Amino acid sequence: MRTEPAIEPFRLRLPDVVLEGELVLPPRCVGVVVFAHGSGSSRHSPRNRAVARVLEHAAIGTLLLDLLSAREDADEQAGAMRRFDVGLLAGRLVAATDALDPHLSVGYFGASTGAAAALVAASARPERIAAVVSRGGRPDLASTEALAGVRAPTLLLVGSRDLEVLARNRAAHRKMRCQRELRVIEGATHLFEEAGALDEVARVARNWFLRFLAAPAARRAG
């Protein structure tokens, strides 16, 4: 019986680009969480990797994936546009989801603009996505139609001192129809750099995914 996580490179070949990632599947894995990074970030994000390690210790698999190729990211002008192209990012997130083992339950963890892409992708795959967590996300960048179309239980995590993003999350929360929760991390700013803030994000996200990743489709219908 395997006792160590299976760690393998993940390469997503699309018609116009190849995206690189890292897939970690712990023993007795209950599902896999795909990370959608924010603008200017990548699979090497120390914050997302810290959250991923907490999930993996709870037998939750993780896929840390670059939604832009290295060449796209290096192109200052075009790269800046792509980082905020929620439709493009969501389409790539859907493609990554479709490439995973269909027997695995899938969740999304989105940060900043990546949270909008995660919500749009979740609305496009309502039968496939079991749970969504947003960290300091920009759900306002997703359309009202997409927000209303999300069926997966969704947790919105925002720092209490990240006032503008908090207001945008409250507005998005009102537009959603699925099971959802907006939780404010006291004393935290946008990047959750304060002592203990990211630890709380990881703990709350872990509990949310453990609660919903194995849920049957009928329970996820919202």
Sequence and secondary structure as in RCSB ss.txt:
>XXXX:A:sequence
MRTEPAIEPFRLRLPDVVLEGELVLPPRCVGVVVFAHGSGSSRHSPRNRAVARVLEHAAIGTLLLDLLSAREDAD
EQAGAMRRFDVGLLAGRLVAATDALDPHLSVGYFGASTGAAAALVAASARPERIAAVVSRGGRPDLASTEALAGV
RAPTLLLVGSRDLEVLARNRAAHRKMRCQRELRVIEGATHLFEEAGALDEVARVARNWFLRFLAAPAARRAG
>XXXX:A:secstr
   S EEEEEEEE SS EEEEEEEE TT   EEEEE  TT  TT HHHHHHHHHHHHTT EEEEE SS HHHHH 
HHHHHHHHT HHHHHHHHHHHHHHS TTS EEEEEETHHHHHHHHHHHH TTTEEEEEEES  GGGS HHHHHH 
 S EEEEEETT HHHHHHHHHHHHH  SSEEEEEETT  TT  STTHHHHHHHHHHHHHHHHTT  HHHHT 
